[in-house]
């Protein structure tokens, strides 16, 4: 069981994509909207929180990513035909320099 979750809220187009790859069974209703939940470990969550410092959690330790990151995650889910994509997705979503000022050396 995951420590945290990413909620991906779905429109009709995304639902059709998920149905097309056999993942319609993962669709659930969250706050009256169709969504899928992607499990995130504590270590992955720390990396995401560092990359996206504005993330806020609901009572079930779930959150929503910014649109660009959400689209990347959705594309990975569809291409891999699985909701278990965070090990690969974290490599694309994690920015270790987020929120830090980069120092530039002068020569």
LOVEX-532169 format. One record per atom (N, C-alpha, C, O): residue number from 1; residue in one letter; chain; atom name; x, y, z negated. Coordinates in Angstrom, 2 decimals, padded with zeros to 5 digits. Layout:
N
+-----+--------+--------+-------+---------+---------+---------+
! num ! residu ! chaine ! atome !       X !       Y !       Z !
+-----+--------+--------+-------+---------+---------+---------+
! NUM !      A !      A !    CA !       X !       Y !       Z !
...
+-----+--------+--------+-------+---------+---------+---------+
//
This chain:
107
+-----+--------+--------+-------+---------+---------+---------+
! num ! residu ! chaine ! atome !       X !       Y !       Z !
+-----+--------+--------+-------+---------+---------+---------+
!   1 !      X !      A !     N !  000.85 ! -001.18 !  000.00 !
!   1 !      X !      A !    CA !  000.00 !  000.00 !  000.00 !
!   1 !      X !      A !     C !  000.89 !  001.24 !  000.00 !
!   1 !      X !      A !     O !  001.92 !  001.29 ! -000.67 !
!   2 !      X !      A !     N !  000.49 !  002.22 !  000.75 !
!   2 !      X !      A !    CA !  001.26 !  003.46 !  000.88 !
!   2 !      X !      A !     C !  001.09 !  004.35 ! -000.34 !
!   2 !      X !      A !     O !  000.06 !  004.30 ! -001.02 !
!   3 !      X !      A !     N !  002.10 !  005.15 ! -000.61 !
!   3 !      X !      A !    CA !  002.04 !  006.12 ! -001.70 !
!   3 !      X !      A !     C !  001.27 !  007.37 ! -001.29 !
!   3 !      X !      A !     O !  000.59 !  007.99 ! -002.11 !
!   4 !      X !      A !     N !  001.38 !  007.73 ! -000.01 !
!   4 !      X !      A !    CA !  000.74 !  008.93 !  000.54 !
!   4 !      X !      A !     C !  000.14 !  008.57 !  001.90 !
!   4 !      X !      A !     O !  000.41 !  007.51 !  002.46 !
!   5 !      X !      A !     N ! -000.69 !  009.47 !  002.41 !
!   5 !      X !      A !    CA ! -001.32 !  009.25 !  003.70 !
!   5 !      X !      A !     C ! -001.33 !  010.54 !  004.51 !
!   5 !      X !      A !     O ! -001.41 !  011.64 !  003.96 !
!   6 !      X !      A !     N ! -001.26 !  010.38 !  005.81 !
!   6 !      X !      A !    CA ! -001.48 !  011.48 !  006.73 !
!   6 !      X !      A !     C ! -002.84 !  011.24 !  007.36 !
!   6 !      X !      A !     O ! -003.09 !  010.18 !  007.94 !
!   7 !      X !      A !     N ! -003.72 !  012.21 !  007.23 !
!   7 !      X !      A !    CA ! -005.03 !  012.13 !  007.88 !
!   7 !      X !      A !     C ! -004.93 !  012.75 !  009.26 !
!   7 !      X !      A !     O ! -004.52 !  013.90 !  009.41 !
!   8 !      X !      A !     N ! -005.32 !  011.98 !  010.26 !
!   8 !      X !      A !    CA ! -005.39 !  012.50 !  011.62 !
!   8 !      X !      A !     C ! -006.86 !  012.55 !  012.00 !
!   8 !      X !      A !     O ! -007.48 !  011.52 !  012.25 !
!   9 !      X !      A !     N ! -007.42 !  013.75 !  012.05 !
!   9 !      X !      A !    CA ! -008.82 !  013.92 !  012.41 !
!   9 !      X !      A !     C ! -008.97 !  013.82 !  013.92 !
!   9 !      X !      A !     O ! -008.14 !  014.32 !  014.67 !
!  10 !      X !      A !     N ! -010.04 !  013.16 !  014.35 !
!  10 !      X !      A !    CA ! -010.18 !  012.76 !  015.74 !
!  10 !      X !      A !     C ! -011.29 !  013.50 !  016.47 !
!  10 !      X !      A !     O ! -012.35 !  013.78 !  015.90 !
!  11 !      X !      A !     N ! -011.03 !  013.82 !  017.72 !
!  11 !      X !      A !    CA ! -012.08 !  014.29 !  018.61 !
!  11 !      X !      A !     C ! -012.43 !  013.12 !  019.54 !
!  11 !      X !      A !     O ! -011.84 !  012.05 !  019.42 !
!  12 !      X !      A !     N ! -013.37 !  013.32 !  020.45 !
!  12 !      X !      A !    CA ! -013.81 !  012.24 !  021.33 !
!  12 !      X !      A !     C ! -012.67 !  011.66 !  022.17 !
!  12 !      X !      A !     O ! -012.60 !  010.45 !  022.37 !
!  13 !      X !      A !     N ! -011.79 !  012.52 !  022.65 !
!  13 !      X !      A !    CA ! -010.67 !  012.08 !  023.48 !
!  13 !      X !      A !     C ! -009.73 !  011.16 !  022.69 !
!  13 !      X !      A !     O ! -009.32 !  010.11 !  023.19 !
!  14 !      X !      A !     N ! -009.41 !  011.54 !  021.47 !
!  14 !      X !      A !    CA ! -008.51 !  010.73 !  020.65 !
!  14 !      X !      A !     C ! -009.17 !  009.40 !  020.27 !
!  14 !      X !      A !     O ! -008.50 !  008.37 !  020.21 !
!  15 !      X !      A !     N ! -010.47 !  009.42 !  020.02 !
!  15 !      X !      A !    CA ! -011.19 !  008.18 !  019.70 !
!  15 !      X !      A !     C ! -011.12 !  007.23 !  020.89 !
!  15 !      X !      A !     O ! -010.89 !  006.03 !  020.70 !
!  16 !      X !      A !     N ! -011.31 !  007.73 !  022.10 !
!  16 !      X !      A !    CA ! -011.24 !  006.89 !  023.30 !
!  16 !      X !      A !     C ! -009.84 !  006.29 !  023.46 !
!  16 !      X !      A !     O ! -009.71 !  005.13 !  023.83 !
!  17 !      X !      A !     N ! -008.81 !  007.09 !  023.19 !
!  17 !      X !      A !    CA ! -007.44 !  006.57 !  023.28 !
!  17 !      X !      A !     C ! -007.22 !  005.43 !  022.29 !
!  17 !      X !      A !     O ! -006.63 !  004.41 !  022.63 !
!  18 !      X !      A !     N ! -007.70 !  005.62 !  021.05 !
!  18 !      X !      A !    CA ! -007.54 !  004.58 !  020.04 !
!  18 !      X !      A !     C ! -008.33 !  003.32 !  020.41 !
!  18 !      X !      A !     O ! -007.85 !  002.21 !  020.21 !
!  19 !      X !      A !     N ! -009.52 !  003.51 !  020.93 !
!  19 !      X !      A !    CA ! -010.32 !  002.37 !  021.38 !
!  19 !      X !      A !     C ! -009.61 !  001.64 !  022.51 !
!  19 !      X !      A !     O ! -009.64 !  000.41 !  022.57 !
!  20 !      X !      A !     N ! -008.98 !  002.38 !  023.40 !
!  20 !      X !      A !    CA ! -008.29 !  001.80 !  024.54 !
!  20 !      X !      A !     C ! -007.10 !  000.93 !  024.17 !
!  20 !      X !      A !     O ! -006.74 !  000.02 !  024.91 !
!  21 !      X !      A !     N ! -006.50 !  001.20 !  023.02 !
!  21 !      X !      A !    CA ! -005.35 !  000.38 !  022.58 !
!  21 !      X !      A !     C ! -005.72 ! -000.56 !  021.44 !
!  21 !      X !      A !     O ! -004.85 ! -001.15 !  020.80 !
!  22 !      X !      A !     N ! -007.02 ! -000.70 !  021.19 !
!  22 !      X !      A !    CA ! -007.48 ! -001.68 !  020.20 !
!  22 !      X !      A !     C ! -007.37 ! -001.25 !  018.75 !
!  22 !      X !      A !     O ! -007.29 ! -002.10 !  017.87 !
!  23 !      X !      A !     N ! -007.35 !  000.06 !  018.48 !
!  23 !      X !      A !    CA ! -007.21 !  000.55 !  017.10 !
!  23 !      X !      A !     C ! -008.48 !  001.18 !  016.55 !
!  23 !      X !      A !     O ! -008.43 !  001.89 !  015.54 !
!  24 !      X !      A !     N ! -009.61 !  000.94 !  017.20 !
!  24 !      X !      A !    CA ! -010.87 !  001.53 !  016.74 !
!  24 !      X !      A !     C ! -011.22 !  001.06 !  015.34 !
!  24 !      X !      A !     O ! -011.92 !  001.77 !  014.61 !
!  25 !      X !      A !     N ! -010.76 ! -000.10 !  014.94 !
!  25 !      X !      A !    CA ! -011.03 ! -000.62 !  013.59 !
!  25 !      X !      A !     C ! -010.39 !  000.21 !  012.49 !
!  25 !      X !      A !     O ! -010.80 !  000.12 !  011.34 !
!  26 !      X !      A !     N ! -009.40 !  001.02 !  012.83 !
!  26 !      X !      A !    CA ! -008.73 !  001.87 !  011.84 !
!  26 !      X !      A !     C ! -009.42 !  003.21 !  011.64 !
!  26 !      X !      A !     O ! -009.03 !  003.98 !  010.76 !
!  27 !      X !      A !     N ! -010.43 !  003.49 !  012.43 !
!  27 !      X !      A !    CA ! -011.14 !  004.77 !  012.32 !
!  27 !      X !      A !     C ! -012.06 !  004.72 !  011.11 !
!  27 !      X !      A !     O ! -012.81 !  003.76 !  010.92 !
!  28 !      X !      A !     N ! -012.00 !  005.75 !  010.29 !
!  28 !      X !      A !    CA ! -012.87 !  005.85 !  009.12 !
!  28 !      X !      A !     C ! -013.43 !  007.26 !  009.03 !
!  28 !      X !      A !     O ! -013.00 !  008.16 !  009.76 !
!  29 !      X !      A !     N ! -014.37 !  007.45 !  008.15 !
!  29 !      X !      A !    CA ! -014.96 !  008.76 !  007.97 !
!  29 !      X !      A !     C ! -014.37 !  009.40 !  006.71 !
!  29 !      X !      A !     O ! -014.43 !  008.81 !  005.62 !
!  30 !      X !      A !     N ! -013.81 !  010.59 !  006.86 !
!  30 !      X !      A !    CA ! -013.21 !  011.33 !  005.75 !
!  30 !      X !      A !     C ! -013.83 !  012.72 !  005.76 !
!  30 !      X !      A !     O ! -013.71 !  013.45 !  006.74 !
!  31 !      X !      A !     N ! -014.48 !  013.08 !  004.68 !
!  31 !      X !      A !    CA ! -015.15 !  014.39 !  004.57 !
!  31 !      X !      A !     C ! -016.08 !  014.67 !  005.74 !
!  31 !      X !      A !     O ! -016.15 !  015.79 !  006.24 !
!  32 !      X !      A !     N ! -016.79 !  013.63 !  006.18 !
!  32 !      X !      A !    CA ! -017.75 !  013.79 !  007.25 !
!  32 !      X !      A !     C ! -017.17 !  013.83 !  008.65 !
!  32 !      X !      A !     O ! -017.90 !  014.08 !  009.61 !
!  33 !      X !      A !     N ! -015.86 !  013.60 !  008.79 !
!  33 !      X !      A !    CA ! -015.20 !  013.63 !  010.10 !
!  33 !      X !      A !     C ! -014.56 !  012.27 !  010.37 !
!  33 !      X !      A !     O ! -014.14 !  011.58 !  009.44 !
!  34 !      X !      A !     N ! -014.49 !  011.90 !  011.63 !
!  34 !      X !      A !    CA ! -013.79 !  010.67 !  012.04 !
!  34 !      X !      A !     C ! -012.29 !  010.93 !  011.95 !
!  34 !      X !      A !     O ! -011.79 !  011.97 !  012.37 !
!  35 !      X !      A !     N ! -011.58 !  009.94 !  011.39 !
!  35 !      X !      A !    CA ! -010.15 !  010.09 !  011.20 !
!  35 !      X !      A !     C ! -009.48 !  008.73 !  011.12 !
!  35 !      X !      A !     O ! -010.13 !  007.70 !  010.93 !
!  36 !      X !      A !     N ! -008.17 !  008.75 !  011.26 !
!  36 !      X !      A !    CA ! -007.36 !  007.58 !  010.92 !
!  36 !      X !      A !     C ! -006.37 !  008.03 !  009.86 !
!  36 !      X !      A !     O ! -006.01 !  009.20 !  009.78 !
!  37 !      X !      A !     N ! -005.93 !  007.06 !  009.06 !
!  37 !      X !      A !    CA ! -004.96 !  007.35 !  008.01 !
!  37 !      X !      A !     C ! -003.69 !  006.57 !  008.30 !
!  37 !      X !      A !     O ! -003.71 !  005.37 !  008.56 !
!  38 !      X !      A !     N ! -002.57 !  007.28 !  008.24 !
!  38 !      X !      A !    CA ! -001.27 !  006.67 !  008.45 !
!  38 !      X !      A !     C ! -000.56 !  006.66 !  007.10 !
!  38 !      X !      A !     O ! -000.41 !  007.70 !  006.46 !
!  39 !      X !      A !     N ! -000.13 !  005.49 !  006.68 !
!  39 !      X !      A !    CA !  000.56 !  005.35 !  005.40 !
!  39 !      X !      A !     C !  001.96 !  005.94 !  005.44 !
!  39 !      X !      A !     O !  002.68 !  005.82 !  006.44 !
!  40 !      X !      A !     N !  002.34 !  006.56 !  004.34 !
!  40 !      X !      A !    CA !  003.66 !  007.21 !  004.21 !
!  40 !      X !      A !     C !  004.25 !  006.79 !  002.87 !
!  40 !      X !      A !     O !  003.57 !  006.85 !  001.84 !
!  41 !      X !      A !     N !  005.50 !  006.38 !  002.87 !
!  41 !      X !      A !    CA !  006.17 !  006.04 !  001.61 !
!  41 !      X !      A !     C !  006.59 !  007.31 !  000.88 !
!  41 !      X !      A !     O !  006.57 !  008.40 !  001.46 !
!  42 !      X !      A !     N !  006.97 !  007.18 ! -000.36 !
!  42 !      X !      A !    CA !  007.43 !  008.33 ! -001.13 !
!  42 !      X !      A !     C !  008.65 !  008.98 ! -000.52 !
!  42 !      X !      A !     O !  008.76 !  010.21 ! -000.50 !
!  43 !      X !      A !     N !  009.58 !  008.18 ! -000.02 !
!  43 !      X !      A !    CA !  010.80 !  008.71 !  000.60 !
!  43 !      X !      A !     C !  010.46 !  009.49 !  001.88 !
!  43 !      X !      A !     O !  011.00 !  010.57 !  002.11 !
!  44 !      X !      A !     N !  009.56 !  008.92 !  002.71 !
!  44 !      X !      A !    CA !  009.15 !  009.61 !  003.93 !
!  44 !      X !      A !     C !  008.41 !  010.91 !  003.60 !
!  44 !      X !      A !     O !  008.57 !  011.92 !  004.28 !
!  45 !      X !      A !     N !  007.59 !  010.86 !  002.55 !
!  45 !      X !      A !    CA !  006.83 !  012.05 !  002.14 !
!  45 !      X !      A !     C !  007.77 !  013.18 !  001.74 !
!  45 !      X !      A !     O !  007.53 !  014.34 !  002.06 !
!  46 !      X !      A !     N !  008.85 !  012.85 !  001.03 !
!  46 !      X !      A !    CA !  009.82 !  013.88 !  000.62 !
!  46 !      X !      A !     C !  010.45 !  014.54 !  001.84 !
!  46 !      X !      A !     O !  010.66 !  015.76 !  001.86 !
!  47 !      X !      A !     N !  010.74 !  013.74 !  002.86 !
!  47 !      X !      A !    CA !  011.32 !  014.30 !  004.08 !
!  47 !      X !      A !     C !  010.31 !  015.18 !  004.80 !
!  47 !      X !      A !     O !  010.66 !  016.26 !  005.29 !
!  48 !      X !      A !     N !  009.06 !  014.74 !  004.86 !
!  48 !      X !      A !    CA !  008.03 !  015.55 !  005.51 !
!  48 !      X !      A !     C !  007.78 !  016.84 !  004.74 !
!  48 !      X !      A !     O !  007.59 !  017.90 !  005.35 !
!  49 !      X !      A !     N !  007.78 !  016.76 !  003.41 !
!  49 !      X !      A !    CA !  007.57 !  017.96 !  002.60 !
!  49 !      X !      A !     C !  008.70 !  018.96 !  002.81 !
!  49 !      X !      A !     O !  008.48 !  020.17 !  002.76 !
!  50 !      X !      A !     N !  009.90 !  018.47 !  003.04 !
!  50 !      X !      A !    CA !  011.04 !  019.35 !  003.30 !
!  50 !      X !      A !     C !  010.89 !  020.01 !  004.68 !
!  50 !      X !      A !     O !  011.22 !  021.19 !  004.84 !
!  51 !      X !      A !     N !  010.40 !  019.26 !  005.66 !
!  51 !      X !      A !    CA !  010.23 !  019.79 !  007.00 !
!  51 !      X !      A !     C !  009.02 !  020.71 !  007.13 !
!  51 !      X !      A !     O !  009.02 !  021.66 !  007.91 !
!  52 !      X !      A !     N !  007.97 !  020.39 !  006.34 !
!  52 !      X !      A !    CA !  006.72 !  021.16 !  006.38 !
!  52 !      X !      A !     C !  006.35 !  021.59 !  004.96 !
!  52 !      X !      A !     O !  005.51 !  020.96 !  004.32 !
!  53 !      X !      A !     N !  006.98 !  022.65 !  004.45 !
!  53 !      X !      A !    CA !  006.77 !  023.04 !  003.05 !
!  53 !      X !      A !     C !  005.35 !  023.49 !  002.71 !
!  53 !      X !      A !     O !  005.02 !  023.60 !  001.53 !
!  54 !      X !      A !     N !  004.51 !  023.74 !  003.70 !
!  54 !      X !      A !    CA !  003.14 !  024.20 !  003.43 !
!  54 !      X !      A !     C !  002.13 !  023.06 !  003.30 !
!  54 !      X !      A !     O !  000.93 !  023.31 !  003.20 !
!  55 !      X !      A !     N !  002.59 !  021.81 !  003.30 !
!  55 !      X !      A !    CA !  001.67 !  020.68 !  003.19 !
!  55 !      X !      A !     C !  000.96 !  020.71 !  001.84 !
!  55 !      X !      A !     O !  001.58 !  020.94 !  000.80 !
!  56 !      X !      A !     N ! -000.34 !  020.48 !  001.87 !
!  56 !      X !      A !    CA ! -001.11 !  020.39 !  000.63 !
!  56 !      X !      A !     C ! -001.82 !  019.05 !  000.61 !
!  56 !      X !      A !     O ! -002.30 !  018.57 !  001.64 !
!  57 !      X !      A !     N ! -001.89 !  018.45 ! -000.56 !
!  57 !      X !      A !    CA ! -002.46 !  017.12 ! -000.73 !
!  57 !      X !      A !     C ! -003.87 !  017.21 ! -001.28 !
!  57 !      X !      A !     O ! -004.19 !  018.11 ! -002.05 !
!  58 !      X !      A !     N ! -004.71 !  016.25 ! -000.88 !
!  58 !      X !      A !    CA ! -006.03 !  016.16 ! -001.49 !
!  58 !      X !      A !     C ! -005.95 !  015.18 ! -002.66 !
!  58 !      X !      A !     O ! -004.86 !  014.73 ! -003.02 !
!  59 !      X !      A !     N ! -007.07 !  014.85 ! -003.24 !
!  59 !      X !      A !    CA ! -007.09 !  013.99 ! -004.43 !
!  59 !      X !      A !     C ! -006.63 !  012.57 ! -004.15 !
!  59 !      X !      A !     O ! -006.29 !  011.84 ! -005.09 !
!  60 !      X !      A !     N ! -006.60 !  012.15 ! -002.89 !
!  60 !      X !      A !    CA ! -006.15 !  010.80 ! -002.55 !
!  60 !      X !      A !     C ! -004.71 !  010.78 ! -002.03 !
!  60 !      X !      A !     O ! -004.31 !  009.84 ! -001.35 !
!  61 !      X !      A !     N ! -003.94 !  011.82 ! -002.33 !
!  61 !      X !      A !    CA ! -002.56 !  011.96 ! -001.88 !
!  61 !      X !      A !     C ! -002.45 !  011.94 ! -000.35 !
!  61 !      X !      A !     O ! -001.51 !  011.36 !  000.20 !
!  62 !      X !      A !     N ! -003.41 !  012.55 !  000.31 !
!  62 !      X !      A !    CA ! -003.40 !  012.64 !  001.76 !
!  62 !      X !      A !     C ! -003.27 !  014.09 !  002.19 !
!  62 !      X !      A !     O ! -003.64 !  015.01 !  001.46 !
!  63 !      X !      A !     N ! -002.72 !  014.29 !  003.37 !
!  63 !      X !      A !    CA ! -002.55 !  015.64 !  003.90 !
!  63 !      X !      A !     C ! -002.65 !  015.61 !  005.41 !
!  63 !      X !      A !     O ! -002.67 !  014.54 !  006.03 !
!  64 !      X !      A !     N ! -002.70 !  016.79 !  005.99 !
!  64 !      X !      A !    CA ! -002.79 !  016.95 !  007.45 !
!  64 !      X !      A !     C ! -001.52 !  017.66 !  007.91 !
!  64 !      X !      A !     O ! -001.09 !  018.65 !  007.31 !
!  65 !      X !      A !     N ! -000.92 !  017.13 !  008.97 !
!  65 !      X !      A !    CA !  000.28 !  017.75 !  009.53 !
!  65 !      X !      A !     C ! -000.09 !  018.93 !  010.42 !
!  65 !      X !      A !     O ! -001.23 !  019.03 !  010.87 !
!  66 !      X !      A !     N !  000.87 !  019.82 !  010.68 !
!  66 !      X !      A !    CA !  000.64 !  020.88 !  011.68 !
!  66 !      X !      A !     C !  000.34 !  020.25 !  013.04 !
!  66 !      X !      A !     O !  000.72 !  019.11 !  013.30 !
!  67 !      X !      A !     N ! -000.34 !  020.99 !  013.90 !
!  67 !      X !      A !    CA ! -000.85 !  020.46 !  015.16 !
!  67 !      X !      A !     C !  000.22 !  019.79 !  016.03 !
!  67 !      X !      A !     O ! -000.01 !  018.70 !  016.55 !
!  68 !      X !      A !     N !  001.37 !  020.41 !  016.19 !
!  68 !      X !      A !    CA !  002.42 !  019.84 !  017.05 !
!  68 !      X !      A !     C !  002.90 !  018.50 !  016.50 !
!  68 !      X !      A !     O !  003.08 !  017.54 !  017.26 !
!  69 !      X !      A !     N !  003.11 !  018.41 !  015.20 !
!  69 !      X !      A !    CA !  003.55 !  017.16 !  014.58 !
!  69 !      X !      A !     C !  002.45 !  016.11 !  014.65 !
!  69 !      X !      A !     O !  002.72 !  014.93 !  014.86 !
!  70 !      X !      A !     N !  001.21 !  016.54 !  014.48 !
!  70 !      X !      A !    CA !  000.07 !  015.62 !  014.56 !
!  70 !      X !      A !     C ! -000.04 !  015.04 !  015.96 !
!  70 !      X !      A !     O ! -000.31 !  013.84 !  016.11 !
!  71 !      X !      A !     N !  000.17 !  015.85 !  016.98 !
!  71 !      X !      A !    CA !  000.11 !  015.36 !  018.37 !
!  71 !      X !      A !     C !  001.22 !  014.35 !  018.63 !
!  71 !      X !      A !     O !  000.98 !  013.33 !  019.28 !
!  72 !      X !      A !     N !  002.41 !  014.62 !  018.15 !
!  72 !      X !      A !    CA !  003.52 !  013.69 !  018.31 !
!  72 !      X !      A !     C !  003.19 !  012.35 !  017.64 !
!  72 !      X !      A !     O !  003.42 !  011.29 !  018.22 !
!  73 !      X !      A !     N !  002.66 !  012.41 !  016.43 !
!  73 !      X !      A !    CA !  002.30 !  011.20 !  015.70 !
!  73 !      X !      A !     C !  001.20 !  010.43 !  016.42 !
!  73 !      X !      A !     O !  001.28 !  009.20 !  016.53 !
!  74 !      X !      A !     N !  000.20 !  011.11 !  016.91 !
!  74 !      X !      A !    CA ! -000.89 !  010.47 !  017.64 !
!  74 !      X !      A !     C ! -000.37 !  009.78 !  018.89 !
!  74 !      X !      A !     O ! -000.78 !  008.66 !  019.20 !
!  75 !      X !      A !     N !  000.52 !  010.44 !  019.62 !
!  75 !      X !      A !    CA !  001.10 !  009.85 !  020.83 !
!  75 !      X !      A !     C !  001.90 !  008.59 !  020.50 !
!  75 !      X !      A !     O !  001.87 !  007.62 !  021.26 !
!  76 !      X !      A !     N !  002.62 !  008.60 !  019.39 !
!  76 !      X !      A !    CA !  003.37 !  007.42 !  018.98 !
!  76 !      X !      A !     C !  002.43 !  006.27 !  018.61 !
!  76 !      X !      A !     O !  002.70 !  005.12 !  018.95 !
!  77 !      X !      A !     N !  001.35 !  006.58 !  017.93 !
!  77 !      X !      A !    CA !  000.36 !  005.55 !  017.55 !
!  77 !      X !      A !     C ! -000.20 !  004.88 !  018.80 !
!  77 !      X !      A !     O ! -000.30 !  003.66 !  018.86 !
!  78 !      X !      A !     N ! -000.57 !  005.69 !  019.77 !
!  78 !      X !      A !    CA ! -001.16 !  005.15 !  021.00 !
!  78 !      X !      A !     C ! -000.12 !  004.34 !  021.79 !
!  78 !      X !      A !     O ! -000.42 !  003.25 !  022.28 !
!  79 !      X !      A !     N !  001.09 !  004.87 !  021.92 !
!  79 !      X !      A !    CA !  002.10 !  004.16 !  022.72 !
!  79 !      X !      A !     C !  002.56 !  002.87 !  022.03 !
!  79 !      X !      A !     O !  002.88 !  001.89 !  022.72 !
!  80 !      X !      A !     N !  002.62 !  002.85 !  020.70 !
!  80 !      X !      A !    CA !  003.05 !  001.66 !  019.97 !
!  80 !      X !      A !     C !  001.87 !  000.73 !  019.63 !
!  80 !      X !      A !     O !  002.07 ! -000.40 !  019.19 !
!  81 !      X !      A !     N !  000.66 !  001.22 !  019.84 !
!  81 !      X !      A !    CA ! -000.56 !  000.45 !  019.56 !
!  81 !      X !      A !     C ! -000.59 ! -000.04 !  018.11 !
!  81 !      X !      A !     O ! -000.96 ! -001.18 !  017.83 !
!  82 !      X !      A !     N ! -000.19 !  000.85 !  017.20 !
!  82 !      X !      A !    CA ! -000.13 !  000.52 !  015.79 !
!  82 !      X !      A !     C ! -000.24 !  001.78 !  014.94 !
!  82 !      X !      A !     O !  000.17 !  002.86 !  015.37 !
!  83 !      X !      A !     N ! -000.80 !  001.63 !  013.73 !
!  83 !      X !      A !    CA ! -000.83 !  002.74 !  012.78 !
!  83 !      X !      A !     C !  000.43 !  002.74 !  011.91 !
!  83 !      X !      A !     O !  000.66 !  003.67 !  011.15 !
!  84 !      X !      A !     N !  001.24 !  001.70 !  012.03 !
!  84 !      X !      A !    CA !  002.46 !  001.57 !  011.25 !
!  84 !      X !      A !     C !  003.63 !  002.14 !  012.04 !
!  84 !      X !      A !     O !  004.48 !  001.39 !  012.53 !
!  85 !      X !      A !     N !  003.67 !  003.46 !  012.17 !
!  85 !      X !      A !    CA !  004.66 !  004.10 !  013.03 !
!  85 !      X !      A !     C !  005.60 !  005.05 !  012.29 !
!  85 !      X !      A !     O !  006.47 !  005.66 !  012.92 !
!  86 !      X !      A !     N !  005.46 !  005.19 !  011.00 !
!  86 !      X !      A !    CA !  006.21 !  006.24 !  010.29 !
!  86 !      X !      A !     C !  007.71 !  006.03 !  010.30 !
!  86 !      X !      A !     O !  008.46 !  007.01 !  010.27 !
!  87 !      X !      A !     N !  008.19 !  004.80 !  010.34 !
!  87 !      X !      A !    CA !  009.64 !  004.60 !  010.38 !
!  87 !      X !      A !     C !  010.26 !  005.25 !  011.62 !
!  87 !      X !      A !     O !  011.34 !  005.84 !  011.53 !
!  88 !      X !      A !     N !  009.58 !  005.16 !  012.75 !
!  88 !      X !      A !    CA !  010.06 !  005.81 !  013.97 !
!  88 !      X !      A !     C !  009.69 !  007.29 !  014.02 !
!  88 !      X !      A !     O !  010.48 !  008.12 !  014.47 !
!  89 !      X !      A !     N !  008.49 !  007.61 !  013.56 !
!  89 !      X !      A !    CA !  008.02 !  008.99 !  013.63 !
!  89 !      X !      A !     C !  008.83 !  009.92 !  012.74 !
!  89 !      X !      A !     O !  009.03 !  011.09 !  013.08 !
!  90 !      X !      A !     N !  009.29 !  009.42 !  011.61 !
!  90 !      X !      A !    CA !  010.03 !  010.28 !  010.68 !
!  90 !      X !      A !     C !  011.31 !  010.80 !  011.33 !
!  90 !      X !      A !     O !  011.78 !  011.89 !  011.01 !
!  91 !      X !      A !     N !  011.87 !  010.02 !  012.25 !
!  91 !      X !      A !    CA !  013.08 !  010.46 !  012.94 !
!  91 !      X !      A !     C !  012.82 !  011.67 !  013.81 !
!  91 !      X !      A !     O !  013.71 !  012.51 !  014.00 !
!  92 !      X !      A !     N !  011.61 !  011.78 !  014.34 !
!  92 !      X !      A !    CA !  011.26 !  012.92 !  015.20 !
!  92 !      X !      A !     C !  010.66 !  014.08 !  014.41 !
!  92 !      X !      A !     O !  010.77 !  015.23 !  014.83 !
!  93 !      X !      A !     N !  010.03 !  013.78 !  013.28 !
!  93 !      X !      A !    CA !  009.35 !  014.82 !  012.51 !
!  93 !      X !      A !     C !  010.24 !  015.49 !  011.46 !
!  93 !      X !      A !     O !  010.03 !  016.65 !  011.12 !
!  94 !      X !      A !     N !  011.23 !  014.76 !  010.96 !
!  94 !      X !      A !    CA !  012.06 !  015.28 !  009.86 !
!  94 !      X !      A !     C !  013.09 !  016.27 !  010.38 !
!  94 !      X !      A !     O !  013.85 !  015.99 !  011.30 !
!  95 !      X !      A !     N !  013.10 !  017.44 !  009.76 !
!  95 !      X !      A !    CA !  014.08 !  018.47 !  010.07 !
!  95 !      X !      A !     C !  014.83 !  018.78 !  008.78 !
!  95 !      X !      A !     O !  014.31 !  019.50 !  007.93 !
!  96 !      X !      A !     N !  016.04 !  018.25 !  008.63 !
!  96 !      X !      A !    CA !  016.77 !  018.44 !  007.37 !
!  96 !      X !      A !     C !  017.15 !  019.90 !  007.09 !
!  96 !      X !      A !     O !  017.51 !  020.24 !  005.96 !
!  97 !      X !      A !     N !  017.08 !  020.76 !  008.10 !
!  97 !      X !      A !    CA !  017.46 !  022.15 !  007.92 !
!  97 !      X !      A !     C !  016.28 !  023.08 !  007.72 !
!  97 !      X !      A !     O !  016.45 !  024.30 !  007.66 !
!  98 !      X !      A !     N !  015.08 !  022.53 !  007.63 !
!  98 !      X !      A !    CA !  013.89 !  023.37 !  007.47 !
!  98 !      X !      A !     C !  013.99 !  024.18 !  006.19 !
!  98 !      X !      A !     O !  014.30 !  023.65 !  005.12 !
!  99 !      X !      A !     N !  013.73 !  025.47 !  006.30 !
!  99 !      X !      A !    CA !  013.73 !  026.34 !  005.14 !
!  99 !      X !      A !     C !  015.10 !  026.78 !  004.67 !
!  99 !      X !      A !     O !  015.20 !  027.53 !  003.69 !
! 100 !      X !      A !     N !  016.15 !  026.33 !  005.34 !
! 100 !      X !      A !    CA !  017.50 !  026.73 !  004.94 !
! 100 !      X !      A !     C !  018.07 !  027.70 !  005.96 !
! 100 !      X !      A !     O !  017.81 !  027.60 !  007.16 !
! 101 !      X !      A !     N !  018.83 !  028.62 !  005.45 !
! 101 !      X !      A !    CA !  019.50 !  029.55 !  006.34 !
! 101 !      X !      A !     C !  020.77 !  028.88 !  006.85 !
! 101 !      X !      A !     O !  021.57 !  028.37 !  006.07 !
! 102 !      X !      A !     N !  020.96 !  028.88 !  008.16 !
! 102 !      X !      A !    CA !  022.15 !  028.28 !  008.72 !
! 102 !      X !      A !     C !  023.28 !  029.29 !  008.68 !
! 102 !      X !      A !     O !  023.14 !  030.44 !  009.10 !
! 103 !      X !      A !     N !  024.39 !  028.84 !  008.18 !
! 103 !      X !      A !    CA !  025.57 !  029.69 !  008.10 !
! 103 !      X !      A !     C !  026.36 !  029.56 !  009.37 !
! 103 !      X !      A !     O !  026.51 !  028.47 !  009.92 !
! 104 !      X !      A !     N !  026.87 !  030.67 !  009.84 !
! 104 !      X !      A !    CA !  027.64 !  030.65 !  011.07 !
! 104 !      X !      A !     C !  029.06 !  031.09 !  010.75 !
! 104 !      X !      A !     O !  029.27 !  032.15 !  010.16 !
! 105 !      X !      A !     N !  030.01 !  030.28 !  011.14 !
! 105 !      X !      A !    CA !  031.41 !  030.62 !  010.92 !
! 105 !      X !      A !     C !  031.88 !  031.54 !  012.04 !
! 105 !      X !      A !     O !  031.52 !  031.36 !  013.20 !
! 106 !      X !      A !     N !  032.67 !  032.50 !  011.67 !
! 106 !      X !      A !    CA !  033.28 !  033.35 !  012.68 !
! 106 !      X !      A !     C !  034.74 !  032.97 !  012.77 !
! 106 !      X !      A !     O !  035.41 !  032.73 !  011.77 !
! 107 !      X !      A !     N !  035.20 !  032.92 !  013.95 !
! 107 !      X !      A !    CA !  036.58 !  032.49 !  014.17 !
! 107 !      X !      A !     C !  037.44 !  033.64 !  014.57 !
! 107 !      X !      A !     O !  038.64 !  033.46 !  014.80 !
+-----+--------+--------+-------+---------+---------+---------+
//
